[in-house]
Amino acid sequence: MARVLIVNGALGGRGGNTAELLAFAEDALSKRVEVAHLDLSREPSLERIVGEAEAADGFLFGSGTYWDSWGSPMQRFFEETAATEGETMWLGKPAGAIVTAHAVGAKGVLSRLLGILNVYGMMIPPMAGMTYTHATHVAYPHANQTLKNELWSLADIEVIANNIVEAIDGTNRWLQWPHNSGLSHAKWLTAYSDQGGE
C-alpha cells in the first residue's frame, strides 16, 4: 500500500487549527493509502525527517500563517533539509498543502510553499493546495451558493487527498472543487452613489 506523509509545520503542532484540517485529510487519505505523521513543532531529528521522507510515496504539508509566512517549524524544516533538494526522497513524489490563517495572508504562503516543494523535486497535482481561514469558517454557512463556490471549504480537502493519491497511482482521475466559471469579472460592489453618496 502506498504511503502519504503528513508534515505539520504549524506552531500549534497536533493541538492547533492546522492539525484539525490535516486530521480531516487523514480520514480521506486513509481510505486508500497508509498515512504517517511528522509534527515539526516537536523538532524531529534530520535523520527522522529523511527516514520518513524516503518511506513516503507522497506528501501533504500544512502550516498556519504567521506575519505572511509559514510557521517557524516549517522554516526550520526547509533550512535543515535544504541540502536534500532534488534527491530521490522527494523527486517526482506528489505533494499538496493546506495553509490556515485567522483572516488573510494564507494564499501568498500557499503559493510560495507549493513553489518550494516543486523546487525540491516534488510534483504538484491539480488542485492540490488550499487555504482555510477563521473568517471563511464563520462566513461559509451563511453564504449563498455562488459565494460558497468562491471559498475553499472542508469538502475541498477530499479533492486534495484524492488528487495526491491519483498522482501516486498514475491513474489521473482528478477531482475538482466548485468554481464560478465566467463570473470572475462580475460586479459585486455597490456604488458609493447607491449608498447615499454624491
Contact map, one row per residue, 1 for C-alpha under 8 A:
111000000000000000000000000000001100000000000000000000000000000000000000000000000000000000000000000000000000000000000000000000000000000000000000000000000000000000000000000000000000000000000000000000
111100000000000000000000000000001100000000000000000000011000000000000000000000000000000000000000000000000000000000000000000000000000000000000000000000000000000000000001000000000000000000000000000000
111110000000000000000000000000001111000000000000000000111100000000000000000000000000000000000000000000000000000000000000000000000000000000000000000000000000000000000000000000000000000000000000000000
011111000000000000000000000010001111000000000000000000011111000000000000000000000000000000000000000000000000000000000000000000000000000000000000000000000000000000000000000000000000000000000000000000
001111100000000000000000000000000011110000000000000110011111000000000000000000000000000000000000000000000000000000000000000000000000000000000000000000000000000000000000000000000000000000000000000000
000111110000000000000100000000000011110000000000000000000011110000000000000000000000000000000000000000000000000000000000000000000000000000000000000000000000000000000000000000000000000000000000000000
000011111000000000000000000000000000111100000000000000000011110000000000000000000000000000000000000000000000000000000000000000000000000000000000000000000000000000000000000000000000000000000000000000
000001111100110001100100000000000000111110000000000000000000111000000000010000000000000000000000000000000000000000000000000000000000000000000000000000000000000000000000000000000000000000000000000000
000000111110100000000000000000000000001110000000000000000000111100000111110000000000000000000000000000000000000000000000000000000000000000000000000000000000000000000000000000000000000000000000000000
000000011111100101000000000000000000000110000000000000000000011100000111110000000000000000000000000000000000000000000000000000000000000000000000000000000000000000000000000000000000000000000000000000
000000001111100100000000000000000000000010000000000000000000001100000011100000000000000000000000000000000000000000000000000000000000000000000000000000000000000000000000000000000000000000000000000000
000000000111111111100000000000000000000010000000000000000000000000000000000000000000000000000000000000000000000000000000000000000000000000000000000000000000000000000000000000000000000000000000000000
000000011111111101100000000000000000001111000000000000000000000000000000000000000000000000000000000000000000000000000000000000000000000000000000000000000000000000000000000000000000000000000000000000
000000010001111100110000000000000000001000000000000000000000000000000000000000000000000000000000000000000000000000000000000000000000000000000000000000000000000000000000000000000000000000000000000000
000000000001111110110000000000000000000000000000000000000000000000000000000000000000000000000000000000000000000000000000000000000000000000000000000000000000000000000000000000000000000000000000000000
000000000111111111110000000000000000000000000000000000000000000000000000000000000000000000000000000000000000000000000000000000000000000000000000000000000000000000000000000000000000000000000000000000
000000000001001111111000000000000000000000000000000000000000000100000000000000000000000000000000000100000000000000000000000000000000000000000000000000000000000000000000000000000000000000000000000000
000000010101100111111100000000000000000000000000000000000000011100000000000000000000000000000000011100000000000000000000000000000000000000000000000000000000000000000000000000000000000000000000000000
000000010001111111111110000000000000000000000000000000000000010000000000000000000000000000000000000000000000000000000000000000000000000000000000000000000000000000000000000000000000000000000000000000
000000000000011111111111000000000000000000000000000000000000000000000000000000000000000000000000000000000000000000000000000000000000000000000000000000000000000000000000000000000000000000000000000000
000000000000000011111111100000000000000000000000000000000000000000000000000000000000000000000000010000000000000000000000000000000000000000000000000000000100100000000000000000000000000000000000000000
000001010000000001111111110000000000000000000000000000000000010000000000000000000000000000000000010000000000000000000000000000000000000000000000000000000000000000000000000000000000000000000000000000
000000000000000000111111111000000000000000000000000000000000000000000000000000000000000000000000000000000000000000000000000000000000000000000000000000000000000000000000000000000000000000000000000000
000000000000000000011111111100000000000000000000000000000000000000000000000000000000000000000000000000000000000000000000000000000000000000000000000000000100100000000000000000000000000000000000000000
000000000000000000001111111110000000000000000000000000000000000000000000000000000000000000000000000000000000000000000000000000000000000000000000000000000000110010000000000000000000000000000000000000
000000000000000000000111111111000010000000000000000000000000000000000000000000000000000000000000000000000000000000000000000000000000000000000000000000000000000000000000000000000000000000000000000000
000000000000000000000011111111100000000000000000000000000000000000000000000000000000000000000000000000000000000000000000000000000000000000000000000000000000000000000000000000000000000000000000000000
000000000000000000000001111111110000000000000000000000000000000000000000000000000000000000000000000000000000000000000000000000000000000000000000000000000000110011000000000000000000000000000000000000
000100000000000000000000111111111110000000000000000000000000000000000000000000000000000000000000000000000000000000000000000000000000000000000000000000000000000011001000000000000000000000000000000000
000000000000000000000000011111111110000000000000000000000000000000000000000000000000000000000000000000000000000000000000000000000000000000000000000000000000000000000000000000000000000000000000000000
000000000000000000000000001111111000000000000000000000000000000000000000000000000000000000000000000000000000000000000000000000000000000000000000000000000000000000000000000000000000000000000000000000
000000000000000000000000000111111100000000000000000000000000000000000000000000000000000000000000000000000000000000000000000000000000000000000000000000000000000000001000000000000000000000000000000000
111100000000000000000000000011111110000000000000000000000000000000000000000000000000000000000000000000000000000000000000000000000000000000000000000000000000000000001000000000000000000000000000000000
111100000000000000000000000011011111000000000000000000000000000000000000000000000000000000000000000000000000000000000000000000000000000000000000000000000000000000000000000000000000000000000000000000
001111000000000000000000010011001111100000000000000000000000000000000000000000000000000000000000000000000000000000000000000000000000000000000000000000000000000000000000000000000000000000000000000000
001111000000000000000000000000000111110000000000000000000000000000000000000000000000000000000000000000000000000000000000000000000000000000000000000000000000000000000000000000000000000000000000000000
000011110000000000000000000000000011111000000000000000000000000000000000000000000000000000000000000000000000000000000000000000000000000000000000000000000000000000000000000000000000000000000000000000
000011110000000000000000000000000001111100010000100100000000000000000000000000000000000000000000000000000000000000000000000000000000000000000000000000000000000000000000000000000000000000000000000000
000000111000110000000000000000000000111111110000000000000000000000000000000000000000000000000000000000000000000000000000000000000000000000000000000000000000000000000000000000000000000000000000000000
000000111100100000000000000000000000011111110000000000000000000000000000110010000000000000000000000000000000000000000000000000000000000000000000000000000000000000000000000000000000000000000000000000
000000011111100000000000000000000000001111100000000000000000000000000000100000000000000000000000000000000000000000000000000000000000000000000000000000000000000000000000000000000000000000000000000000
000000000000100000000000000000000000001111110000000000000000000000000000000000000000000000000000000000000000000000000000000000000000000000000000000000000000000000000000000000000000000000000000000000
000000000000000000000000000000000000001111111000000000000000000000000000100000000000000000000000000000000000000000000000000000000000000000000000000000000000000000000000000000000000000000000000000000
000000000000000000000000000000000000011101111101100000000000000000000000000000000000000000000000000000000000000000000000000000000000000000000000000000000000000000000000000000000000000000000000000000
000000000000000000000000000000000000000000111111100000000000000000000000000000000000000000000000000000000000000000000000000000000000000000000000000000000000000000000000000000000000000000000000000000
000000000000000000000000000000000000000000011111110000000000000000000000000000011000000000000000000000000000000000000000000000000000000000000000000000000000000000000000000000000000000000000000000000
000000000000000000000000000000000000000000001111111000000000000000000000000000000000000000000000000000000000000000000000000000000000000000000000000000000000000000000000000000000000000000000000000000
000000000000000000000000000000000000000000011111111100000000000000000000000000000000000000000000000000000000000000000000000000000000000000000000000000000000000000000000000000000000000000000000000000
000000000000000000000000000000000000010000011111111110000000000000000000000000000000000000000000000000000000000000000000000000000000000000000000000000000000000000000000000000000000000000000000000000
000000000000000000000000000000000000000000000111111111000000000000000000000000000000000010000000000000000000000000000000000000000000000000000000000000000000000000000000000000000000000000000000000000
000000000000000000000000000000000000000000000011111111100000000000000000000000000000000000000000000000000000000000000000000000000000000000000000000000000000000000000000000000000000000000000000000000
000010000000000000000000000000000000010000000001111111110000000000000000000000000000000000000000000000000000000000000000000000000000000000000000000000000000000000000000000000000000000000000000000000
000010000000000000000000000000000000000000000000111111110000000000000000000000000000000011000000000000000000000000000000000000000000000000000000000000000000000000000000000000000000000000000000000000
000000000000000000000000000000000000000000000000011111110000000000000000000000000000000111000000000000000000000000000000000000000000000000000000000000000000000000000000000000000000000000000000000000
001000000000000000000000000000000000000000000000001111111000000000000000000000000000000010000000000000000000000000000000000000000000000000000000000000000000000000000000000000000000000000000000000000
011110000000000000000000000000000000000000000000000111111110000000000000000000000000000010000000000000000000000000000000000000000000000000000000000000000000000000000000000000000000000000000000000000
011110000000000000000000000000000000000000000000000000111110000000000000000000000000000000001100000000000000000000000000000000000000000000000000000000000000000000000001000000000000000000000000000000
001110000000000000000000000000000000000000000000000000011111000000000000000000000000000000001110000000000000000000000000000000000000000000000000000000000000000000011001000000000000000000000000000000
000111100000000000000000000000000000000000000000000000011111100000000000000000000000000000001111000000000000000000000000000000000000000000000000000000000000000000010000000000000000000000000000000000
000111100000000000000000000000000000000000000000000000000111110000000000000000000000000000000011110000000000000000000000000000000000000000000000000000000000000000000000000000000000000000000000000000
000001111000000000000000000000000000000000000000000000000011111000000000000000000000000000000011110000000000000000000000000000000000000000000000000000000000000000000000000000000000000000000000000000
000001111100000001100100000000000000000000000000000000000001111100000000000000000000000000000000111100000000000000000000000000000000000000000000000000000000000000000000000000000000000000000000000000
000000011110000001000000000000000000000000000000000000000000111110000110010000000000000000000000011100000000000000000000000000000000000000000000000000000000000000000000000000000000000000000000000000
000000001110000011000000000000000000000000000000000000000000011111000110000000000000000000000000001110000100000000000000000000000000000000000000000000000000000000000000000000000000000000000000000000
000000000000000000000000000000000000000000000000000000000000001111111110000000000000000000000000001111001100100000000000000000000000000000000000000000000000000000000000000000000000000000000000000000
000000000000000000000000000000000000000000000000000000000000000111111110000000000000000000000000000010000000000000000000000000000000000000000000000000000000000000000000000000000000000000000000000000
000000000000000000000000000000000000000000000000000000000000000011111000000000000000000000000000000000001000000000000000000000000000000000000000000000000000000000000000000000000000000000000000000000
000000000000000000000000000000000000000000000000000000000000000011111100000000000000000000000000000000001101100000000000000000000000000000000000000000000000000000000000000000000000000000000000000000
000000000000000000000000000000000000000000000000000000000000000011111110000000000000000000000000000000001100100000000000000000000000000000000000000000000000000000000000000000000000000000000000000000
000000001100000000000000000000000000000000000000000000000000001111011111011000000000000000000000000000000000100000000000000000000000000000000000000000000000000000000000000000000000000000000000000000
000000001110000000000000000000000000000000000000000000000000001111001111111000000000000000000000000000000000000000000000000000000000000000000000000000000000000000000000000000000000000000000000000000
000000001110000000000000000000000000000000000000000000000000000000000111111100000000000000000000000000000000000000000000000000000000000000000000000000000000000000000000000000000000000000000000000000
000000001110000000000000000000000000000110100000000000000000000000000011111110000000000000000000000000000000000000000000000000000000000000000000000000000000000000000000000000000000000000000000000000
000000011100000000000000000000000000000100000000000000000000001000000111111111000000000000000000000000000000000000000000000000000000000000000000000000000000000000000000000000000000000000000000000000
000000000000000000000000000000000000000000000000000000000000000000000111111111100000000000000000000000000000000000000000000000000000000000000000000000000000000000000000000000000000000000000000000000
000000000000000000000000000000000000000000000000000000000000000000000001111111110000000000000000000000000000000000000000000000000000000000000000000000000000000000000000000000000000000000000000000000
000000000000000000000000000000000000000100000000000000000000000000000000111111111000000000000000000000000000000000000000000000000000000000000000000000000000000000000000000000000000000000000000000000
000000000000000000000000000000000000000000000000000000000000000000000000011111111100000000000000000000000000000000000000000000000000000000000000000000000000000000000000000000000000000000000000000000
000000000000000000000000000000000000000000000000000000000000000000000000001111111100000000000000000000000000000000000000000000000000000000000000000000000000000000000000000000000000000000000000000000
000000000000000000000000000000000000000000000100000000000000000000000000000111111110000000000000000000000000000000000000000000000000000000000000000000000000000000000000000000000000000000000000000000
000000000000000000000000000000000000000000000100000000000000000000000000000011111111100000000000000000000000000000000000000000000000000000000000000000000000000000000000000000000000000000000000000000
000000000000000000000000000000000000000000000000000000000000000000000000000001111111100000000000000000000000000000000000000000000000000000000000000000000000000000000000000000000000000000000000000000
000000000000000000000000000000000000000000000000000000000000000000000000000000011111100000000000000000000000000000000000000000000000000000000000000000000000000000000000000000000000000000000000000000
000000000000000000000000000000000000000000000000000000000000000000000000000000001111111000000000000000000000000000000001000000000000000000000000000000000000000000000000000000000000000000000000000000
000000000000000000000000000000000000000000000000000000000000000000000000000000001111111001000000000000000000000000000011100000000000000000000000000000000000000000000000000000000000000000000000000000
000000000000000000000000000000000000000000000000000000000000000000000000000000000001111101100000000000000000000000000011100000000000000000000000000000000000000000000000000000000000000000000000000000
000000000000000000000000000000000000000000000000000000000000000000000000000000000001111111100000000000000000000000000001100000000000000000000000000000000000000000000000000000000000000000000000000000
000000000000000000000000000000000000000000000000000001000000000000000000000000000000011111110000000000000000000000000000000000000000000000000000000000000000000000000000000000000000000000000000000000
000000000000000000000000000000000000000000000000010011110000000000000000000000000000001111100000000000000000000000000000000000000000000000000000000000000000000000000000000000000000000000000000000000
000000000000000000000000000000000000000000000000000011000000000000000000000000000000111111111000000000000000000000000001110000000000000000000000000000000000000000000000000000000000000000000000000000
000000000000000000000000000000000000000000000000000000000000000000000000000000000000011111111000000000000000000000000001111000000000000000000000000000000000000000000000000000000000000000000000000000
000000000000000000000000000000000000000000000000000000000000000000000000000000000000000101111100000000000000000000000000111000000000000000000000000000000000000000000000000000000000000000000000000000
000000000000000000000000000000000000000000000000000000001110000000000000000000000000000001111110000000000000000000000000111000000000000000000000000000000000000000000001000000000000000000000000000000
000000000000000000000000000000000000000000000000000000001110000000000000000000000000000000011111000000000000000000000000011110000000000000000000000000000000000000010011000000000000000000000000000000
000000000000000000000000000000000000000000000000000000000111100000000000000000000000000000001111100000000000000000001000011110010000000000000000000000000000000000010000000000000000000000000000000000
000000000000000000000000000000000000000000000000000000000011100000000000000000000000000000000111110000000000000001000000000110011000000000000000000000000000000100010000000000000000000000000000000000
000000000000000000000000000000000000000000000000000000000001110000000000000000000000000000000011111000000000010011000000000000011100000000000000000000000000000000000000000000000000000000000000000000
000000000000000001001100000000000000000000000000000000000001111000000000000000000000000000000001111100000000010000000000000000001111000000000000000000000000000000000000000000000000000000000000000000
000000000000000001000000000000000000000000000000000000000000011110000000000000000000000000000000111110000110110000000000000000000111000000000000000000000000000000000000000000000000000000000000000000
000000000000000011000000000000000000000000000000000000000000011110000000000000000000000000000000011111000100000000000000000000000011100000000000000000000000000000000000000000000000000000000000000000
000000000000000000000000000000000000000000000000000000000000000111000000000000000000000000000000001111111100000000000000000000000011110000000000000000000000000000000000000000000000000000000000000000
000000000000000000000000000000000000000000000000000000000000000010000000000000000000000000000000000111110000000000000000000000000000111000000000000000000000000000000000000000000000000000000000000000
000000000000000000000000000000000000000000000000000000000000000000000000000000000000000000000000000011111000000000000000000000000000111100000000000000000000000000000000000000000000000000000000000000
000000000000000000000000000000000000000000000000000000000000000000000000000000000000000000000000000011111110000000000000000000000000100000000000000000000000000000000000000000000000000000000000000000
000000000000000000000000000000000000000000000000000000000000000010111000000000000000000000000000000010111111100000000000000000000000000000000000000000000000000000000000000000000000000000000000000000
000000000000000000000000000000000000000000000000000000000000000110011000000000000000000000000000001110011111110000000000000000000011100000000000000000000000000000000000000000000000000000000000000000
000000000000000000000000000000000000000000000000000000000000000000000000000000000000000000000000001000011111111000000000000000000110000000000000000000000000000000000000000000000000000000000000000000
000000000000000000000000000000000000000000000000000000000000000000010000000000000000000000000000000000001111111100000000000000000000000000000000000000000000000000000000000000000000000000000000000000
000000000000000000000000000000000000000000000000000000000000000010011100000000000000000000000000001000001111111110000000000000000000000000000000000000000000000000000000000000000000000000000000000000
000000000000000000000000000000000000000000000000000000000000000000000000000000000000000000000000111000000111111111000000000000001110000000000000000000000000000000000000000000000000000000000000000000
000000000000000000000000000000000000000000000000000000000000000000000000000000000000000000000000000000000011111111100000000000000000000000000000000000000000000000000000000000000000000000000000000000
000000000000000000000000000000000000000000000000000000000000000000000000000000000000000000000000000000000001111111110000000000000000000000000000000000000000000000000000000000000000000000000000000000
000000000000000000000000000000000000000000000000000000000000000000000000000000000000000000000000100000000000111111111000000000000000000000000000000000000000000000000000000000000000000000000000000000
000000000000000000000000000000000000000000000000000000000000000000000000000000000000000000000001100000000000011111111100000100001000000000000000000000000000000000000000000000000000000000000000000000
000000000000000000000000000000000000000000000000000000000000000000000000000000000000000000000000000000000000001111111110000000000000000000000000000000000000000000000000000000000000000000000000000000
000000000000000000000000000000000000000000000000000000000000000000000000000000000000000000000000000000000000000111111111000000000000000000000000000000000000000000000000000000000000000000000000000000
000000000000000000000000000000000000000000000000000000000000000000000000000000000000000000000010000000000000000011111111111000000000000000000000000000000000000000000000000000000000000000000000000000
000000000000000000000000000000000000000000000000000000000000000000000000000000000000000000000000000000000000000001111111111100000000000000000000000000000000000000000000000000000000000000000000000000
000000000000000000000000000000000000000000000000000000000000000000000000000000000000110000000000000000000000000000111111110000000000000000000000000000000000000000000000000000000000000000000000000000
000000000000000000000000000000000000000000000000000000000000000000000000000000000001111001100000000000000000000000011111110000000000000000000000000000000000000000000000000000000000000000000000000000
000000000000000000000000000000000000000000000000000000000000000000000000000000000000111001111000000000000000000000001111111000000000000000000000000000000000000000000000000000000000000000000000000000
000000000000000000000000000000000000000000000000000000000000000000000000000000000000000001111110000000000000000000001111111100000000000000000000000000000000000000000000000000000000000000000000000000
000000000000000000000000000000000000000000000000000000000000000000000000000000000000000000111110000000000000000000001100111110000000000000000000000000000000000000000000000000000000000000000000000000
000000000000000000000000000000000000000000000000000000000000000000000000000000000000000000000111000000000000000001000100011111010000000000000000000000000000000000000000000000000000000000000000000000
000000000000000000000000000000000000000000000000000000000000000000000000000000000000000000000111000000000000000000000000001111110000000000000000000000000000000000110010000000000000000000000000000000
000000000000000000000000000000000000000000000000000000000000000000000000000000000000000000000000000000000000000000000000000111110000000000000000000000000000000000100000000001000000000000000000000000
000000000000000000000000000000000000000000000000000000000000000000000000000000000000000000000000000000000000000000000000000011111100000000000000000000000000001100100000000000111000000000000000000000
000000000000000000000000000000000000000000000000000000000000000000000000000000000000000000000011100000000000000000000000000111111100000000000000000000000000001110110000000000000000000000000000000000
000000000000000000000000000000000000000000000000000000000000000000000000000000000000000000000001110000000000010001000000000000111110000000000000000000000000000100000000000000000000000000000000000000
000000000000000000000000000000000000000000000000000000000000000000000000000000000000000000000000111000000010010000000000000000111111000000000000000000010001100000000000000000000000000000000000000000
000000000000000000000000000000000000000000000000000000000000000000000000000000000000000000000000011110000110010000000000000000001111100000000000000000010000000000000000000000000000000000000000000000
000000000000000000000000000000000000000000000000000000000000000000000000000000000000000000000000011110000100000000000000000000000111110110000000000000011000000000000000000000000000000000000000000000
000000000000000000000000000000000000000000000000000000000000000000000000000000000000000000000000000111110100000000000000000000000011111110000000000000000000000000000000000000000000000000000000000000
000000000000000000000000000000000000000000000000000000000000000000000000000000000000000000000000000011100000000000000000000000000001111111000000000000000000000000000000000000000000000000000000000000
000000000000000000000000000000000000000000000000000000000000000000000000000000000000000000000000000001100000000000000000000000000000111111100000000000000000000000000000000000000000000000000000000000
000000000000000000000000000000000000000000000000000000000000000000000000000000000000000000000000000000100000000000000000000000000001111111110000000000110000000000000000000000000000000000000000000000
000000000000000000000000000000000000000000000000000000000000000000000000000000000000000000000000000000000000000000000000000000000001111111111000000000001000000000000000000000000000000000000000000000
000000000000000000000000000000000000000000000000000000000000000000000000000000000000000000000000000000000000000000000000000000000000011111111000000000000000000000000000000000000000000000000000000000
000000000000000000000000000000000000000000000000000000000000000000000000000000000000000000000000000000000000000000000000000000000000001111111110000000000000000000000000000000000000000000000000000000
000000000000000000000000000000000000000000000000000000000000000000000000000000000000000000000000000000000000000000000000000000000000000111111110000100101000000000000000000000000000000000000000000000
000000000000000000000000000000000000000000000000000000000000000000000000000000000000000000000000000000000000000000000000000000000000000011111110000000000000000000000000000000000000000000000000000000
000000000000000000000000000000000000000000000000000000000000000000000000000000000000000000000000000000000000000000000000000000000000000000111111000000000000000000000000000000000000000000000000000000
000000000000000000000000000000000000000000000000000000000000000000000000000000000000000000000000000000000000000000000000000000000000000000111111111100000000000000000000000000000000000000000000000000
000000000000000000000000000000000000000000000000000000000000000000000000000000000000000000000000000000000000000000000000000000000000000000000111111100000000000000000000000000000000000000000000000000
000000000000000000000000000000000000000000000000000000000000000000000000000000000000000000000000000000000000000000000000000000000000000000000011111110000000000000000000000000000000000000000000000000
000000000000000000000000000000000000000000000000000000000000000000000000000000000000000000000000000000000000000000000000000000000000000000000011111111000000000000000000000000000001000000000000000000
000000000000000000000000000000000000000000000000000000000000000000000000000000000000000000000000000000000000000000000000000000000000000000000011111111100000000000000000000000000000000000000000000000
000000000000000000000000000000000000000000000000000000000000000000000000000000000000000000000000000000000000000000000000000000000000000000010011111111111000000000000000000000000000000000000000000000
000000000000000000000000000000000000000000000000000000000000000000000000000000000000000000000000000000000000000000000000000000000000000000000000111111110000000000000000000000000111000000000000000000
000000000000000000000000000000000000000000000000000000000000000000000000000000000000000000000000000000000000000000000000000000000000000000000000011111110000000000000000000000000111000000000000000000
000000000000000000000000000000000000000000000000000000000000000000000000000000000000000000000000000000000000000000000000000000000000000100010000001111111000000000000000000000000000000000000000000000
000000000000000000000000000000000000000000000000000000000000000000000000000000000000000000000000000000000000000000000000000000000111000100000000000111111101000000000000000000000000000000000000000000
000000000000000000000000000000000000000000000000000000000000000000000000000000000000000000000000000000000000000000000000000000000001000010010000000100111111100000000000000000000000000000000000000000
000000000000000000001001000000000000000000000000000000000000000000000000000000000000000000000000000000000000000000000000000000000000000000000000000000011111110000000000000000000000000000000000000000
000000000000000000000000000000000000000000000000000000000000000000000000000000000000000000000000000000000000000000000000000000000000000000000000000000001111111000000000000000000000000000000000000000
000000000000000000000000000000000000000000000000000000000000000000000000000000000000000000000000000000000000000000000000000000000100000000000000000000011111111100000000000000001000000000000000000000
000000000000000000001001100100000000000000000000000000000000000000000000000000000000000000000000000000000000000000000000000000000100000000000000000000001111111110000000000000000000000000000000000000
000000000000000000000000100100000000000000000000000000000000000000000000000000000000000000000000000000000000000000000000000000000000000000000000000000000111111111000000000000000000000000000000000000
000000000000000000000000000000000000000000000000000000000000000000000000000000000000000000000000000000000000000000000000000000110000000000000000000000000011111111100000000001111000000000000000000000
000000000000000000000000000000000000000000000000000000000000000000000000000000000000000000000001000000000000000000000000000000111000000000000000000000000001111111110000000000000000000000000000000000
000000000000000000000000100110000000000000000000000000000000000000000000000000000000000000000000000000000000000000000000000000010000000000000000000000000000111111111000000000000000000000000000000000
000000000000000000000000000110000000000000000000000000000000000000000000000000000000000000000000000000000000000000000000000000000000000000000000000000000000011111111100000001100000000000000000000000
000000000000000000000000000000000000000000000000000000000000000000000000000000000000000000000000000000000000000000000000000011110000000000000000000000000000001111111110000111100000000000000000000000
000000000000000000000000000000000000000000000000000000000110000000000000000000000000000000000111000000000000000000000000000010010000000000000000000000000000000111111111000000000000000000000000000000
000000000000000000000000000010011000000000000000000000000100000000000000000000000000000000000000000000000000000000000000000000000000000000000000000000000000000011111111100000000000000000000000000000
000000000000000000000000000000000000000000000000000000000000000000000000000000000000000000000000000000000000000000000000000000000000000000000000000000000000000001111111111111000000000000000000000000
000000000000000000000000000000000000000000000000000000000000000000000000000000000000000000000100000000000000000000000000000010000000000000000000000000000000000000111111111100000000000000000000000000
010000000000000000000000000000000000000000000000000000001100000000000000000000000000000000001100000000000000000000000000000000000000000000000000000000000000000000011111110000000000000000000000000000
000000000000000000000000000000000000000000000000000000000000000000000000000000000000000000000000000000000000000000000000000000000000000000000000000000000000000000001111111100000000000000000000000000
000000000000000000000000000000000000000000000000000000000000000000000000000000000000000000000000000000000000000000000000000000000000000000000000000000000000000000000111111100000000000000000000000000
000000000000000000000000000000000000000000000000000000000000000000000000000000000000000000000000000000000000000000000000000000000000000000000000000000000000000000000110111110000000000000000000000000
000000000000000000000000000000000000000000000000000000000000000000000000000000000000000000000000000000000000000000000000000000000000000000000000000000000000000000100110111111000000000000000000000000
000000000000000000000000000000000000000000000000000000000000000000000000000000000000000000000000000000000000000000000000000000000000000000000000000000000000000000100100001111100000000000000000000000
000000000000000000000000000000000000000000000000000000000000000000000000000000000000000000000000000000000000000000000000000001000000000000000000000000000000001001100100000111110000000000000000000000
000000000000000000000000000000000000000000000000000000000000000000000000000000000000000000000000000000000000000000000000000000100000000000000000000000000000001001100000000011111000000000000000000000
000000000000000000000000000000000000000000000000000000000000000000000000000000000000000000000000000000000000000000000000000000100000000000000000000000000000001000000000000001111100000000000000000000
000000000000000000000000000000000000000000000000000000000000000000000000000000000000000000000000000000000000000000000000000000100000000000000000000000000001001000000000000000111110000000000000000000
000000000000000000000000000000000000000000000000000000000000000000000000000000000000000000000000000000000000000000000000000000000000000000000000000011000000000000000000000000011111000000000000000000
000000000000000000000000000000000000000000000000000000000000000000000000000000000000000000000000000000000000000000000000000000000000000000000000000011000000000000000000000000001111100000000000000000
000000000000000000000000000000000000000000000000000000000000000000000000000000000000000000000000000000000000000000000000000000000000000000000000010011000000000000000000000000000111111100000000000000
000000000000000000000000000000000000000000000000000000000000000000000000000000000000000000000000000000000000000000000000000000000000000000000000000000000000000000000000000000000011111100000000000000
000000000000000000000000000000000000000000000000000000000000000000000000000000000000000000000000000000000000000000000000000000000000000000000000000000000000000000000000000000000001111110000000000000
000000000000000000000000000000000000000000000000000000000000000000000000000000000000000000000000000000000000000000000000000000000000000000000000000000000000000000000000000000000001111111000000000000
000000000000000000000000000000000000000000000000000000000000000000000000000000000000000000000000000000000000000000000000000000000000000000000000000000000000000000000000000000000001111111000000000000
000000000000000000000000000000000000000000000000000000000000000000000000000000000000000000000000000000000000000000000000000000000000000000000000000000000000000000000000000000000000011111100000000000
000000000000000000000000000000000000000000000000000000000000000000000000000000000000000000000000000000000000000000000000000000000000000000000000000000000000000000000000000000000000001111110000000000
000000000000000000000000000000000000000000000000000000000000000000000000000000000000000000000000000000000000000000000000000000000000000000000000000000000000000000000000000000000000000011111000000000
000000000000000000000000000000000000000000000000000000000000000000000000000000000000000000000000000000000000000000000000000000000000000000000000000000000000000000000000000000000000000001111100000000
000000000000000000000000000000000000000000000000000000000000000000000000000000000000000000000000000000000000000000000000000000000000000000000000000000000000000000000000000000000000000000111110000000
000000000000000000000000000000000000000000000000000000000000000000000000000000000000000000000000000000000000000000000000000000000000000000000000000000000000000000000000000000000000000000011111011000
000000000000000000000000000000000000000000000000000000000000000000000000000000000000000000000000000000000000000000000000000000000000000000000000000000000000000000000000000000000000000000001111111000
000000000000000000000000000000000000000000000000000000000000000000000000000000000000000000000000000000000000000000000000000000000000000000000000000000000000000000000000000000000000000000000111111111
000000000000000000000000000000000000000000000000000000000000000000000000000000000000000000000000000000000000000000000000000000000000000000000000000000000000000000000000000000000000000000000011111111
000000000000000000000000000000000000000000000000000000000000000000000000000000000000000000000000000000000000000000000000000000000000000000000000000000000000000000000000000000000000000000000111111110
000000000000000000000000000000000000000000000000000000000000000000000000000000000000000000000000000000000000000000000000000000000000000000000000000000000000000000000000000000000000000000000111111110
000000000000000000000000000000000000000000000000000000000000000000000000000000000000000000000000000000000000000000000000000000000000000000000000000000000000000000000000000000000000000000000001111111
000000000000000000000000000000000000000000000000000000000000000000000000000000000000000000000000000000000000000000000000000000000000000000000000000000000000000000000000000000000000000000000001111111
000000000000000000000000000000000000000000000000000000000000000000000000000000000000000000000000000000000000000000000000000000000000000000000000000000000000000000000000000000000000000000000001100111
